[in-house]
Amino acid sequence: MMAYAHILKVLHRRLRQTATQLCVQKCYVVHTHRALCTAPAFVRLGTKISNRSSPEDRGKSVSRYQSGTPKPSAAQKVKDAGRDFTYLIVVLIGLGVTGGLLYVVFQELFSSSSPNKVYSRAFDIVKSHPEVIGAFGEPIKCYGETTRRGRRQQVSHVEYMKDGLKHMRLKFYIEGSEPGLKGTVHSESKENAETGKYEFRYLFVDVDTYPRRSIIVEDNR
């Protein structure tokens, strides 16, 4: 009898635990079902509220946004046009100045009639002349006028008109490997009427140290 009573107690305890678990699961399922059923209602409600705005209301909101931007007045348009015109004038002036500078640089560096080109040609002829090389030694270098502070400036030159043609006179200095020996180069060139290029009339070197003498490089007078 005691064994039967013990078995009944165990069965009764297990039945209570099973019933409790079933109840908890049922409550969870019911709660989930209610949540799922409630969600579409909020979605439908929000959709209805959003759909209540008519095309007229939307048009009014757009018109309010557009009317909020003020249209420029006639005075403002004139002011803007004047400012744009001023900018255009400044840009055109800048382009003109830049073009002028480029033209001057091109004439000075690349034109065959520029003083730098004539000076470069004269020095090439002088430094390759055998008598000049024998007197000054190699390598021969050239330079322009020297200031009181010892700074060497550009080559001295003079341009003038004679018989309707351009003439140019140049003067620069040379020295070579011989210590203390310096020379002054003199040249005169005349513009060719057909080609527009300068041609040397004369080109000679004065030896500035004793014994002084002149080395005639070219003489086409």
C-alpha positions as CSV (number, residue, x, y, z in Angstrom):
1,M,0.0,0.0,0.0
2,M,2.8,2.4,0.8
3,A,4.4,1.7,-2.6
4,Y,1.1,2.5,-4.4
5,A,0.7,5.7,-2.4
6,H,4.2,6.8,-3.4
7,I,3.6,6.1,-7.1
8,L,0.4,8.1,-7.0
9,K,2.2,11.1,-5.5
10,V,4.9,11.0,-8.2
11,L,2.3,10.8,-11.0
12,H,0.3,13.7,-9.4
13,R,3.4,15.9,-9.2
14,R,4.4,15.2,-12.9
15,L,0.8,15.9,-14.0
16,R,0.9,19.3,-12.3
17,Q,4.3,20.2,-13.9
18,T,3.0,19.2,-17.4
19,A,-0.2,21.3,-16.9
20,T,1.9,24.3,-15.8
21,Q,4.1,24.1,-18.9
22,L,1.1,23.8,-21.2
23,C,-0.5,26.9,-19.7
24,V,2.7,29.0,-20.2
25,Q,3.0,28.0,-23.8
26,K,-0.7,28.7,-24.5
27,C,-0.3,32.2,-22.9
28,Y,2.8,32.9,-25.1
29,V,0.9,31.9,-28.3
30,V,-2.1,34.0,-27.4
31,H,0.1,37.0,-26.7
32,T,2.0,36.7,-30.0
33,H,-1.2,36.3,-32.0
34,R,-2.6,39.5,-30.4
35,A,0.6,41.4,-31.3
36,L,0.5,40.2,-34.9
37,C,-3.2,41.1,-35.2
38,T,-2.7,44.6,-33.8
39,A,0.3,45.6,-36.0
40,P,-1.7,45.8,-39.3
41,A,-4.3,48.0,-37.7
42,F,-1.6,50.6,-37.0
43,V,-0.3,50.2,-40.5
44,R,-3.8,50.6,-42.0
45,L,-4.5,53.6,-39.8
46,G,-1.3,55.3,-40.8
47,T,-2.0,54.6,-44.4
48,K,-5.4,56.1,-44.2
49,I,-4.2,59.2,-42.5
50,S,-1.4,59.7,-45.0
51,N,-3.8,59.2,-47.9
52,R,-6.2,61.9,-46.6
53,S,-4.0,64.7,-48.0
54,S,-5.5,65.7,-51.3
55,P,-3.6,66.8,-54.4
56,E,-4.8,70.4,-53.7
57,D,-3.1,70.3,-50.3
58,R,0.1,69.0,-51.9
59,G,-0.2,71.7,-54.5
60,K,-0.6,74.4,-51.9
61,S,2.5,73.2,-50.0
62,V,4.5,73.3,-53.3
63,S,3.2,76.7,-54.1
64,R,4.1,78.0,-50.6
65,Y,7.7,76.7,-51.1
66,Q,8.0,78.3,-54.5
67,S,6.5,81.6,-53.4
68,G,8.9,81.7,-50.5
69,T,11.8,82.4,-52.9
70,P,11.8,86.1,-53.8
71,K,12.2,87.1,-57.4
72,P,15.0,89.5,-58.2
73,S,14.0,93.1,-58.8
74,A,14.9,95.2,-61.9
75,A,17.5,97.1,-59.9
76,Q,19.1,93.8,-58.7
77,K,19.2,92.5,-62.3
78,V,21.0,95.7,-63.4
79,K,23.4,95.4,-60.5
80,D,24.2,91.8,-61.3
81,A,24.7,92.6,-65.0
82,G,27.1,95.4,-64.1
83,R,29.1,93.2,-61.8
84,D,29.4,90.5,-64.5
85,F,30.5,93.1,-67.1
86,T,33.1,94.4,-64.7
87,Y,34.5,90.9,-64.2
88,L,34.6,90.4,-68.0
89,I,36.6,93.7,-68.4
90,V,39.0,92.5,-65.7
91,V,39.5,89.2,-67.4
92,L,40.0,90.8,-70.8
93,I,42.6,93.2,-69.4
94,G,44.4,90.3,-67.7
95,L,44.5,88.3,-71.0
96,G,45.8,91.4,-72.8
97,V,48.6,92.0,-70.3
98,T,49.5,88.3,-70.4
99,G,49.6,88.2,-74.2
100,G,51.8,91.3,-74.2
101,L,54.3,89.8,-71.8
102,L,54.4,86.5,-73.7
103,Y,55.1,88.5,-76.9
104,V,57.9,90.5,-75.3
105,V,59.4,87.3,-73.9
106,F,59.2,85.5,-77.2
107,Q,60.8,88.5,-79.1
108,E,63.5,88.7,-76.5
109,L,64.4,85.0,-76.4
110,F,63.4,83.5,-79.7
111,S,63.4,86.3,-82.3
112,S,66.6,86.4,-84.5
113,S,66.7,90.2,-84.2
114,S,66.6,90.4,-80.4
115,P,69.7,91.7,-78.6
116,N,70.1,88.4,-76.8
117,K,70.2,86.5,-80.1
118,V,72.7,88.8,-81.7
119,Y,74.8,88.7,-78.5
120,S,74.7,84.9,-78.5
121,R,75.8,84.7,-82.2
122,A,78.6,87.2,-81.6
123,F,79.9,85.2,-78.6
124,D,79.8,81.9,-80.5
125,I,81.9,83.5,-83.3
126,V,84.4,85.1,-80.9
127,K,85.0,82.1,-78.7
128,S,85.7,79.8,-81.7
129,H,88.2,82.3,-83.4
130,P,91.7,80.8,-83.3
131,E,93.5,84.1,-82.5
132,V,91.1,84.8,-79.6
133,I,91.7,81.3,-78.2
134,G,95.5,81.7,-78.5
135,A,95.4,85.1,-76.7
136,F,92.9,84.3,-73.8
137,G,93.1,80.5,-73.6
138,E,90.1,78.1,-73.2
139,P,87.5,77.9,-71.9
140,I,86.3,81.5,-72.8
141,K,83.4,83.0,-70.8
142,C,81.6,86.2,-71.4
143,Y,79.6,88.7,-69.2
144,G,78.0,92.1,-69.4
145,E,78.6,95.3,-67.6
146,T,79.6,95.1,-63.9
147,T,78.1,97.4,-61.3
148,R,80.0,99.0,-58.3
149,R,78.9,96.1,-56.1
150,G,80.3,93.6,-58.5
151,R,77.0,92.4,-60.0
152,R,77.0,91.7,-63.7
153,Q,74.1,93.1,-65.7
154,Q,72.8,92.5,-69.1
155,V,74.9,93.1,-72.2
156,S,75.1,96.8,-73.2
157,H,73.5,97.4,-76.6
158,V,72.2,100.4,-78.7
159,E,69.6,100.2,-81.5
160,Y,69.3,103.0,-84.0
161,M,68.0,103.6,-87.6
162,K,70.3,104.5,-90.5
163,D,69.3,104.7,-94.2
164,G,65.9,103.2,-93.3
165,L,67.5,100.1,-91.7
166,K,67.9,99.0,-88.1
167,H,71.4,98.9,-86.7
168,M,72.6,97.5,-83.4
169,R,75.8,97.9,-81.5
170,L,76.9,95.5,-78.8
171,K,79.6,95.6,-76.1
172,F,80.4,92.7,-73.7
173,Y,83.5,91.3,-72.0
174,I,85.4,88.0,-72.2
175,E,88.1,86.3,-70.2
176,G,89.8,82.9,-70.6
177,S,92.1,80.6,-68.7
178,E,95.0,83.1,-68.9
179,P,95.2,84.8,-65.5
180,G,94.5,88.5,-65.4
181,L,93.8,88.7,-69.1
182,K,90.5,90.3,-70.1
183,G,89.0,91.6,-73.4
184,T,86.2,93.9,-74.6
185,V,84.1,92.7,-77.6
186,H,82.6,95.4,-79.9
187,S,80.2,94.6,-82.7
188,E,77.9,96.4,-85.0
189,S,75.2,94.6,-87.0
190,K,72.8,95.8,-89.7
191,E,69.3,94.5,-90.6
192,N,69.0,92.7,-93.9
193,A,66.2,94.3,-95.9
194,E,65.1,90.9,-97.4
195,T,65.3,88.5,-94.5
196,G,64.9,91.0,-91.6
197,K,67.9,89.4,-89.7
198,Y,70.9,91.2,-88.4
199,E,74.2,90.7,-90.2
200,F,77.5,91.7,-88.6
201,R,79.3,94.8,-90.1
202,Y,82.3,94.3,-87.8
203,L,83.3,92.3,-84.8
204,F,86.6,92.7,-82.9
205,V,88.1,92.2,-79.5
206,D,90.2,94.7,-77.6
207,V,92.8,93.2,-75.3
208,D,92.5,95.2,-72.1
209,T,95.9,94.3,-70.6
210,Y,99.4,95.1,-71.8
211,P,100.3,94.8,-74.6
212,R,97.1,96.2,-75.8
213,R,95.9,95.2,-79.3
214,S,92.7,94.5,-81.2
215,I,91.8,91.2,-82.7
216,I,89.7,91.6,-85.8
217,V,87.1,88.7,-86.0
218,E,84.9,90.0,-88.8
219,D,85.0,93.2,-90.9
220,N,82.2,93.6,-93.6
221,R,82.2,97.4,-93.9
